[in-house]
């Protein structure tokens, strides 16, 4: 996931630097990265709720709060930049789909829901 986000950001940077920022191959990365950041915001909040519920270390709670703030600000920054350069009819559906898909996968992994799947459910 980190590799995907970093490679997408490098692609955006290189293409915009070359003057190709309006191409759809660049535009697709904005909502994909923003959706991943939005999902990371939700997953970090889930982790923080579990840490608080288990009466965890205050340092870990502060780290989770900083993570939520970082991911939320990054999400809004990347999403707004994509919306300023490309059509909302393209950005919003891709963002929503990415956010939903990564949130489902992240929640399933975090809450260990995939371990009970039978081969037929996969």
Buried (B, 14 or more C-beta within 10 A) or exposed (E): EEEEBEEBEEBBEEBBEEEEBEEEEBBBBBBBBBBBBBBBBBBBBBBBEEBEEEEBEEEBBEBBEEBBEBBBEBBBEBBEBBBEBBEEEBBBEBBEEBBEEBBEBBBEEEEEEEEEEEEEEE
